[in-house]
Amino acid sequence: MKLVIAIVNSQDSRSLVDALMQKGHRATLVSTTGGFLREGNATLFIGTSDDVLEEVLDAIRQNCHTRTKYVNPLPPVMEPGEMYLPNPVEVEVGGATVFVVDVARFEKY
């Protein structure tokens, strides 16, 4: 048995949960915030057997896409009277970060 922990963009979470449910997989979705851009993410916890692990990973690949976004960088520490006009920076957001962990014991009540 495996536990899949998938951190995905909030925009992709609904389609991913729908795709997993259509294939009979259950998932627990927790709203989270990313550290770099401080924007909404979703963390999914998916328990699955070894033989359908690739099916779960394929659903994640097909439903979680990267996209580019323009963000304003954090202003540097400045002296009083200085002016800082930030130029937006293009960054890649989205996709998925996935951890697959072996489960030593599973119980369902």
Secondary structure, 3 states (H helix, E strand, C coil): CEEEEEEEEHHHHHHHHHHHHHCCCCCEEEEEECCCCCCEEEEEEEEECHHHHHHHHHHHHHHCCEEEEEECCCCCCCCCCCCCCCCCEEEEEECEEEEEEECCCCCCC
